[in-house]
Amino acid sequence: MKIWTSEHTFNHPWETESCRRSVIHTHRLVSSKWFFPRWAQALIGTAKICYASEKSEVNPDKRVMTLKTANLTFCRYIAVDETVKYTPHPSDPSKTLLTQEAVVTVEGVPLSSYMEDLLGNKISLNAGKGRQAIEWVIGKLDSEIKNWLTQHARAPMNYFTRQKSHSMTSQQLPEDQWTIYHPRQRNH
């Protein structure tokens, strides 16, 4: 049996990583592509797409989000049980701590320890990609929100500055400026 463990701190508060409602439970079937070497396929079989069961729980009162995943494909020979947990960072509540653990067990085939190492390394590599993806999504959302707020914070000021130089009729305003005026405010 091989155990792989990892921790990562996101530079965002816990609330950014999860939602603030009552406890939410999900259970879903997830799929992924795994490419095994030919020698491993000869031992355990082939599958272009591998399936796993993923259960998640978001508990805003405890400020914890937990995901538990177990493989369904190749379960006669391979057991991968992964737990992912998001919590506020213990020393900096403005950050989120991600803790991951995957227990990989290969039984009933030759080279089981070697296969456990291969799977553990692949899980570690994919976990790094997952962290990068979450950081990218949060960065993109932050950027979009800031952009939206900047654009919409200017709209009321634009309304008041244009009100002095234009009468509020649609004939005197260029068409692209109509959107910042409420229709009832055009004909004062």
BAFI-3210 file (N, C-alpha, C; in Angstrom, 3 decimals, decimal comma, padded with zeros to 6 digits):
// residues 188
n [1|2|3|4|5|6|7|8|9|10|11|12|13|14|15|16|17|18|19|20|21|22|23|24|25|26|27|28|29|30|31|32|33|34|35|36|37|38|39|40|41|42|43|44|45|46|47|48|49|50|51|52|53|54|55|56|57|58|59|60|61|62|63|64|65|66|67|68|69|70|71|72|73|74|75|76|77|78|79|80|81|82|83|84|85|86|87|88|89|90|91|92|93|94|95|96|97|98|99|100|101|102|103|104|105|106|107|108|109|110|111|112|113|114|115|116|117|118|119|120|121|122|123|124|125|126|127|128|129|130|131|132|133|134|135|136|137|138|139|140|141|142|143|144|145|146|147|148|149|150|151|152|153|154|155|156|157|158|159|160|161|162|163|164|165|166|167|168|169|170|171|172|173|174|175|176|177|178|179|180|181|182|183|184|185|186|187|188]
n.u [000,846|000,523|000,779|-000,050|000,369|-000,556|-000,301|-001,601|-001,624|-004,024|-004,117|-006,477|-009,558|-011,429|-014,152|-014,182|-013,461|-015,525|-019,116|-021,540|-023,875|-026,411|-025,370|-024,121|-024,513|-023,139|-023,157|-021,479|-020,732|-017,609|-015,406|-012,341|-009,420|-007,076|-003,904|-002,403|000,692|001,481|002,259|001,046|-001,623|-001,884|-001,914|-004,044|-006,125|-007,900|-009,090|-010,497|-011,669|-011,833|-013,750|-015,043|-016,396|-017,537|-017,982|-019,148|-019,021|-020,083|-019,639|-020,542|-020,741|-018,772|-016,792|-015,637|-014,871|-015,232|-014,118|-014,545|-013,227|-013,468|-012,157|-013,913|-013,446|-011,324|-011,372|-011,078|-008,410|-007,121|-007,244|-008,090|-008,368|-009,268|-009,025|-009,967|-009,622|-010,797|-010,060|-010,109|-006,970|-004,943|-003,281|-003,639|-006,464|-007,275|-006,586|-006,849|-006,551|-005,621|-005,860|-004,761|-005,122|-004,238|-004,841|-003,369|-003,783|-002,636|-003,407|-003,120|-001,793|001,309|004,206|003,015|003,778|005,373|003,446|001,785|003,487|003,704|001,012|000,677|002,537|001,374|-001,059|-000,110|001,028|-001,298|-002,723|-001,252|-001,790|-004,515|-004,572|-003,374|-005,347|-007,531|-006,464|-006,197|-008,905|-010,017|-008,461|-009,275|-012,032|-011,830|-010,626|-012,611|-014,756|-013,693|-013,302|-015,950|-017,102|-015,621|-016,417|-019,186|-019,276|-018,519|-020,657|-022,910|-021,610|-020,951|-023,513|-024,363|-022,470|-022,886|-025,458|-025,432|-024,388|-025,986|-029,339|-031,954|-032,912|-033,376|-032,656|-030,499|-028,434|-025,692|-026,177|-024,744|-024,515|-026,934|-027,410|-026,533|-028,422|-031,443|-034,559|-036,784|-035,554|-034,698|-036,355|-036,556]
n.v [-001,164|002,241|005,535|008,776|012,142|015,584|019,134|022,387|025,898|028,215|031,556|032,897|033,672|031,209|031,298|032,001|029,672|027,909|027,605|029,575|028,325|026,126|022,774|021,074|018,254|016,137|013,595|012,077|010,652|010,398|010,764|009,880|009,941|007,469|006,323|003,387|001,554|-000,954|-003,417|-003,237|-003,138|-005,705|-007,084|-006,042|-005,370|-003,370|-000,047|002,740|004,927|005,739|005,255|006,819|007,140|010,024|011,738|014,611|017,144|020,182|022,237|025,049|026,065|024,751|025,446|023,816|021,916|018,830|016,233|012,953|010,360|007,343|004,774|003,063|001,626|-001,061|-002,066|-004,603|-005,145|-002,753|-000,233|003,011|005,449|008,593|011,578|014,890|017,995|021,214|023,901|026,774|028,421|027,605|029,551|031,859|033,242|034,470|032,900|029,727|026,361|023,496|020,092|016,980|013,478|010,365|006,990|004,279|001,066|-001,903|-005,121|-008,671|-008,905|-009,222|-007,171|-005,266|-003,305|-001,614|-000,714|000,664|002,770|004,033|004,858|006,525|008,561|009,619|010,556|012,558|014,322|015,041|016,280|018,602|019,917|020,310|022,123|024,341|024,873|025,646|027,965|029,514|029,773|031,176|033,511|034,458|034,898|036,875|038,938|039,400|040,235|042,567|044,089|044,321|045,717|048,096|049,107|049,418|051,078|053,481|054,182|055,600|058,073|058,872|059,256|061,542|063,477|063,599|064,431|067,153|068,150|067,238|067,233|065,142|063,531|060,973|061,620|063,370|062,047|059,905|056,613|054,544|055,430|055,223|053,036|053,569|055,144|055,154|054,214|055,791|058,070|059,510|061,494|064,029]
n.w [000,000|-000,794|000,360|-000,402|000,365|000,522|000,932|000,316|000,188|-000,608|-001,653|-000,806|000,877|002,783|002,142|-000,531|-001,783|-001,321|-000,774|001,079|002,651|003,982|004,988|002,234|000,234|-002,211|-004,726|-007,205|-010,419|-011,767|-014,546|-016,162|-018,242|-018,314|-019,050|-019,291|-019,275|-021,758|-020,596|-018,096|-018,839|-019,794|-017,426|-015,818|-017,496|-020,001|-020,395|-021,838|-020,682|-017,306|-014,345|-011,365|-008,056|-006,518|-003,565|-001,960|000,578|001,842|004,490|005,855|008,465|009,955|008,300|006,279|003,427|001,991|-000,103|-001,212|-003,010|-004,843|-006,847|-009,483|-011,749|-012,641|-010,056|-009,081|-008,903|-008,275|-005,836|-005,241|-003,004|-002,347|-000,466|-000,215|001,267|002,082|004,102|006,330|006,533|009,305|010,588|009,128|008,379|006,026|003,992|002,254|003,151|001,484|001,780|000,762|000,342|-000,889|-000,963|-002,280|-003,422|-004,773|-005,675|-006,153|-008,569|-010,419|-009,695|-008,034|-006,124|-007,669|-009,498|-007,726|-007,055|-009,586|-009,988|-007,733|-008,317|-010,642|-009,616|-007,906|-009,802|-011,274|-009,215|-008,793|-011,218|-010,847|-008,675|-009,897|-011,791|-010,165|-008,966|-011,301|-012,137|-009,939|-010,045|-012,558|-012,069|-010,027|-011,517|-013,497|-011,873|-010,667|-012,974|-013,896|-011,726|-011,855|-014,361|-013,949|-011,765|-012,810|-014,415|-013,078|-012,540|-015,126|-016,078|-014,655|-015,466|-018,228|-018,261|-017,837|-020,200|-022,250|-023,414|-022,246|-024,381|-026,810|-029,395|-029,293|-028,083|-028,699|-029,978|-028,668|-026,062|-024,830|-023,176|-020,565|-019,442|-017,718|-019,137|-018,332|-017,506|-019,668|-020,780|-019,322]
ca.u [000,000|001,253|-000,028|000,471|-000,275|-000,114|-001,003|-001,367|-002,344|-004,504|-004,070|-007,855|-010,297|-012,166|-015,449|-013,994|-013,302|-016,753|-020,277|-021,978|-025,271|-026,406|-024,491|-024,467|-023,959|-023,282|-022,580|-021,452|-019,864|-016,620|-014,638|-011,057|-008,643|-005,820|-003,178|-001,497|001,612|000,960|002,478|000,034|-002,896|-001,900|-002,173|-005,314|-007,140|-007,847|-010,273|-010,123|-012,166|-011,953|-014,816|-014,895|-017,495|-017,068|-018,953|-018,630|-019,805|-019,676|-020,209|-020,100|-020,610|-017,437|-015,907|-014,916|-015,388|-014,547|-014,449|-013,998|-013,336|-013,005|-012,246|-014,850|-012,792|-010,184|-011,415|-010,696|-006,973|-006,621|-008,115|-007,593|-009,293|-008,696|-009,761|-009,530|-010,298|-010,525|-010,365|-009,353|-005,602|-004,975|-002,605|-004,018|-007,823|-007,525|-006,136|-007,510|-005,636|-006,069|-005,162|-005,120|-004,507|-004,682|-004,344|-003,340|-003,485|-002,704|-003,313|-003,493|-001,038|002,745|004,715|002,008|004,425|005,775|002,222|001,361|004,348|003,285|-000,266|000,912|003,192|000,389|-002,000|000,597|001,122|-002,637|-003,102|-000,613|-002,570|-005,784|-004,332|-003,168|-006,646|-008,321|-005,861|-006,528|-010,331|-010,228|-007,867|-010,151|-013,232|-011,450|-010,413|-013,909|-015,548|-013,102|-013,593|-017,377|-017,332|-015,039|-017,278|-020,498|-019,107|-018,424|-021,923|-023,655|-020,882|-021,143|-024,881|-024,454|-021,654|-023,522|-026,742|-025,194|-024,059|-026,989|-030,696|-032,159|-033,696|-032,596|-032,164|-029,255|-027,401|-025,269|-026,854|-023,970|-024,606|-028,278|-027,465|-026,272|-029,577|-032,685|-035,501|-037,643|-034,751|-034,318|-037,238|-036,802]
ca.v [000,000|003,504|006,692|010,050|013,243|016,888|020,318|023,581|027,053|029,170|032,910|033,384|033,206|029,959|031,560|032,033|028,302|027,139|028,482|029,827|027,949|024,976|021,699|020,584|016,934|015,704|012,294|012,070|009,737|011,163|009,951|010,433|009,078|006,977|005,533|002,445|000,889|-002,231|-004,511|-003,114|-003,524|-007,173|-007,600|-005,611|-005,113|-002,054|000,820|004,067|005,878|005,157|005,890|006,860|007,709|011,168|012,297|015,847|017,793|021,543|022,611|026,418|026,323|024,279|025,993|022,668|021,241|017,543|015,373|011,594|009,710|005,948|004,267|001,980|000,852|-001,877|-002,227|-005,973|-005,155|-001,451|000,604|004,366|006,196|009,932|012,551|016,267|018,827|022,643|024,529|028,016|028,194|027,783|030,757|033,017|032,964|035,034|031,894|028,420|025,223|022,294|018,884|015,840|012,190|009,264|005,679|003,449|-000,332|-002,809|-006,497|-009,759|-008,879|-009,026|-005,794|-004,405|-002,151|-000,738|-000,088|001,644|003,942|004,709|005,525|007,613|009,658|010,220|011,299|013,761|015,198|015,564|017,179|019,884|020,542|020,732|023,348|025,418|025,187|026,402|029,300|030,216|030,118|032,235|034,720|034,922|035,453|038,141|039,913|039,728|040,997|043,904|044,756|044,636|046,775|049,329|049,601|049,823|052,179|054,694|054,487|056,699|059,319|059,233|059,751|062,910|064,384|063,764|065,095|068,586|068,560|066,756|067,079|063,707|062,931|059,996|062,182|064,102|061,165|058,805|055,367|053,716|055,968|055,008|051,961|054,007|055,903|054,412|054,752|056,838|059,257|060,170|062,593|064,963]
ca.w [000,000|-000,846|000,772|-000,877|001,076|000,056|001,421|-000,484|000,715|-001,595|-001,122|-000,870|002,058|002,638|001,519|-001,979|-002,246|-001,129|-000,653|002,448|002,867|004,886|004,520|000,898|-000,076|-003,601|-005,075|-008,663|-011,146|-012,514|-015,493|-016,570|-019,128|-017,752|-020,032|-018,642|-020,194|-022,286|-019,650|-017,041|-019,453|-019,865|-016,079|-015,207|-018,510|-020,635|-020,359|-022,319|-019,689|-015,964|-013,570|-009,909|-007,283|-005,730|-002,624|-001,383|001,627|002,164|005,781|006,120|009,903|010,344|007,277|005,726|002,239|001,887|-001,234|-001,100|-004,311|-004,903|-008,217|-009,799|-012,801|-012,201|-008,594|-008,713|-008,651|-007,826|-005,005|-005,013|-002,156|-002,205|000,331|-000,426|002,261|002,073|005,391|006,498|006,994|010,762|011,066|008,311|007,897|004,699|003,027|002,330|003,163|000,782|002,209|-000,081|000,645|-001,747|-000,558|-003,485|-003,130|-005,921|-005,177|-007,052|-009,827|-010,200|-009,711|-007,406|-005,494|-008,766|-010,010|-006,718|-007,233|-010,819|-009,742|-006,779|-009,037|-011,548|-008,771|-007,470|-010,970|-011,552|-008,120|-009,098|-012,292|-010,255|-007,899|-010,865|-012,398|-009,192|-008,889|-012,539|-012,111|-008,947|-010,612|-013,639|-011,437|-009,388|-012,582|-014,095|-010,901|-010,572|-014,238|-013,897|-010,739|-012,374|-015,433|-013,450|-010,817|-013,620|-015,090|-012,464|-012,727|-016,529|-016,218|-014,154|-016,272|-019,534|-018,076|-017,942|-021,561|-023,201|-022,898|-022,075|-025,463|-027,555|-030,652|-029,102|-027,530|-029,572|-029,616|-027,743|-024,707|-024,292|-022,185|-019,197|-018,970|-017,515|-020,123|-017,761|-017,228|-020,921|-021,176|-018,221]
c.u [000,897|000,298|000,684|-000,315|000,299|-000,919|-000,646|-002,177|-002,709|-004,516|-005,441|-008,574|-011,110|-013,481|-015,347|-013,969|-014,594|-017,913|-020,781|-023,474|-025,287|-025,542|-025,010|-023,766|-024,163|-022,679|-022,625|-020,493|-018,901|-015,859|-013,335|-010,364|-007,332|-005,170|-002,147|-000,541|001,038|001,126|001,447|-001,338|-003,010|-002,247|-003,576|-006,441|-007,005|-009,173|-009,822|-010,541|-012,339|-012,988|-014,518|-016,152|-016,925|-018,205|-018,336|-019,588|-019,217|-020,399|-019,726|-019,967|-019,233|-016,358|-015,000|-015,632|-014,554|-015,042|-013,781|-014,279|-012,765|-013,181|-013,279|-014,260|-011,560|-010,210|-011,123|-009,222|-006,464|-007,676|-007,416|-008,675|-008,642|-009,616|-009,127|-010,319|-009,832|-010,966|-009,671|-007,943|-005,547|-004,313|-002,941|-005,391|-008,161|-007,086|-006,865|-006,464|-006,294|-005,213|-005,668|-004,407|-005,098|-004,026|-004,488|-002,931|-003,657|-002,467|-003,666|-002,803|000,447|003,095|003,760|002,640|004,855|004,562|001,683|002,183|003,951|002,000|-000,104|001,563|002,224|-000,624|-001,364|000,695|-000,229|-003,108|-002,492|-001,356|-003,901|-005,641|-004,134|-004,491|-007,509|-007,777|-006,227|-007,985|-010,588|-009,643|-008,736|-011,425|-012,933|-011,305|-011,735|-014,757|-015,008|-013,403|-015,050|-017,671|-016,787|-015,931|-018,597|-020,408|-019,015|-019,762|-022,701|-022,944|-021,031|-022,532|-024,947|-023,622|-022,267|-024,843|-026,569|-025,001|-025,077|-028,371|-030,983|-033,041|-032,802|-032,048|-030,805|-028,130|-026,978|-025,851|-026,076|-024,009|-025,977|-028,287|-027,209|-027,430|-030,758|-033,710|-036,380|-036,874|-034,382|-035,130|-037,565|-036,968]
c.v [001,235|004,612|007,940|011,148|014,555|017,975|021,472|024,709|027,971|030,547|033,583|032,905|031,954|030,178|031,634|030,626|027,496|028,100|028,530|029,578|026,846|023,870|021,155|019,246|016,667|014,314|012,228|011,017|010,596|010,219|010,661|009,429|008,734|006,092|004,672|001,873|-000,468|-003,378|-004,460|-003,509|-005,042|-007,783|-007,278|-005,387|-003,705|-001,335|002,195|005,143|005,141|005,951|005,814|007,472|008,840|011,691|013,551|016,384|019,173|021,928|024,014|026,735|025,909|024,821|024,904|022,184|019,979|016,786|014,027|010,875|008,300|005,451|003,147|001,058|000,159|-002,179|-003,665|-006,037|-003,877|-000,762|001,949|005,097|007,536|010,796|013,917|017,131|020,273|023,210|025,887|027,684|028,489|029,068|032,008|032,776|033,603|034,076|030,582|027,319|024,036|021,133|017,722|014,594|011,158|007,984|004,765|002,038|-001,149|-004,214|-007,484|-009,756|-008,742|-007,531|-004,807|-003,171|-001,126|000,000|000,947|002,925|004,738|005,502|006,701|008,817|010,376|011,053|012,610|014,784|015,841|016,525|018,561|020,635|021,062|022,009|024,535|025,839|026,010|027,819|030,126|030,672|031,255|033,552|035,321|035,550|036,788|039,242|040,364|040,578|042,415|044,716|045,208|045,781|048,107|049,929|050,134|050,915|053,497|055,109|055,601|058,041|059,790|059,806|061,210|063,868|064,593|064,518|066,601|069,006|068,113|066,908|065,590|063,105|062,019|060,571|062,867|063,241|060,137|057,486|054,535|054,225|055,734|054,011|052,438|054,817|054,981|055,013|055,873|058,122|060,015|061,436|063,520|066,352]
c.w [000,000|-000,431|000,293|-000,179|000,573|000,751|000,515|000,124|-000,440|-000,945|-001,254|000,380|001,749|001,896|000,000|-002,547|-002,146|-000,913|000,784|002,589|003,905|004,276|003,188|000,691|-001,563|-003,735|-006,591|-009,188|-011,953|-013,434|-015,824|-017,480|-018,430|-018,804|-019,303|-019,678|-020,621|-021,295|-018,525|-017,579|-019,539|-018,507|-015,560|-016,205|-019,065|-020,446|-020,821|-021,324|-018,369|-015,174|-012,080|-009,307|-006,430|-004,864|-002,021|-000,331|001,868|003,441|006,141|007,609|010,410|009,406|006,704|004,472|002,059|000,663|-001,012|-002,411|-004,220|-006,334|-008,323|-010,862|-012,219|-010,703|-008,149|-008,308|-007,974|-006,973|-004,815|-004,235|-001,841|-001,356|000,112|000,547|002,130|003,421|005,437|006,995|008,493|011,260|010,261|007,705|006,545|003,595|003,268|002,237|002,469|001,265|001,361|000,409|-000,297|-001,254|-001,774|-003,088|-004,406|-005,381|-006,285|-008,392|-009,506|-010,263|-009,031|-006,759|-006,548|-009,332|-009,020|-006,833|-008,474|-010,604|-008,780|-007,436|-009,965|-010,761|-008,312|-008,599|-011,274|-010,464|-008,338|-010,185|-011,755|-009,450|-008,828|-011,493|-011,443|-009,055|-010,124|-012,527|-011,128|-009,445|-011,701|-013,069|-010,768|-010,424|-013,201|-013,153|-010,776|-011,820|-014,286|-012,935|-011,225|-013,452|-014,894|-012,396|-011,571|-014,202|-014,401|-012,647|-014,168|-016,753|-015,800|-014,980|-017,648|-019,418|-018,237|-019,396|-022,603|-022,582|-022,933|-023,164|-026,281|-028,853|-030,481|-028,526|-028,568|-029,055|-028,608|-026,305|-024,081|-023,143|-020,762|-018,627|-018,788|-018,460|-019,568|-017,506|-018,500|-021,194|-020,009|-018,755]
res [m|k|i|w|t|s|e|h|t|f|n|h|p|w|e|t|e|s|c|r|r|s|v|i|h|t|h|r|l|v|s|s|k|w|f|f|p|r|w|a|q|a|l|i|g|t|a|k|i|c|y|a|s|e|k|s|e|v|n|p|d|k|r|v|m|t|l|k|t|a|n|l|t|f|c|r|y|i|a|v|d|e|t|v|k|y|t|p|h|p|s|d|p|s|k|t|l|l|t|q|e|a|v|v|t|v|e|g|v|p|l|s|s|y|m|e|d|l|l|g|n|k|i|s|l|n|a|g|k|g|r|q|a|i|e|w|v|i|g|k|l|d|s|e|i|k|n|w|l|t|q|h|a|r|a|p|m|n|y|f|t|r|q|k|s|h|s|m|t|s|q|q|l|p|e|d|q|w|t|i|y|h|p|r|q|r|n|h]
***
